[in-house]
Structures are given as C-alpha cells and as structure tokens.
Amino acid sequence: MQEQEVASALEPVKLVVQALSRRDTNLITAEVAFNFCIVQLQKQSSELAKTLADSLESRLGERRALHAGVLQTVGGTLRTEKQYLLAK
C-alpha cells in the first residue's frame, strides 16, 4: 500500500472530523458530513478507502438502528400517555 493511497483515504475522514469539531455542528450537519465521507471514499480505487467506506457505513447503520429503536419507544410512550390524557 502506497503512502498516497493512505493519505487519500484519510483526507475525507479529516474533513469529517473538522466538520464535527465545529461549535455549530448539529445532527443534520453530521449526517451530511458522514455521507460526504462515504461517497468520497467509495469513489477511490484503493482497498483501504473501500474498506473504510464499508466500515463507516455499517457502523452508522448500527447506530441509526439503535437510536431509531429508542425513538420508537419514546414515541410509543408519548402516544400512550396522550391517549390516556385524551380519554379522561
């Protein structure tokens, strides 16, 4: 593996870290930054870049699934409480 391949693969990661380090970063900014990183890595021909893209995409999918479950639980609880209050 050449140094240039490693540097090229790490450049999108560096940009994401810089974007996430800003004070005004929110979840939307983070989502856009990670999507940008994955696309940039997928465009590269090195095995390292493709592995990084796959790993990042997989890990983000796991995190989304975890948080989606939490949000569904909270949403279900709120709906149940709202139905209870409306029934009174």
FENZI-V406038 format. One record per run of one state. SS is the DSSP state (~ for helix, > for strand, _ for the rest). FROM is the first residue (numbers start at 1). TO is the last residue. If there is no record, write none. Layout:
[[SS	FROM	TO] [SS	FROM	TO]]
//
This chain:
[[_	1	2] [~	3	20] [_	21	26] [~	27	43] [_	44	46] [~	47	87] [_	88	88]]
//
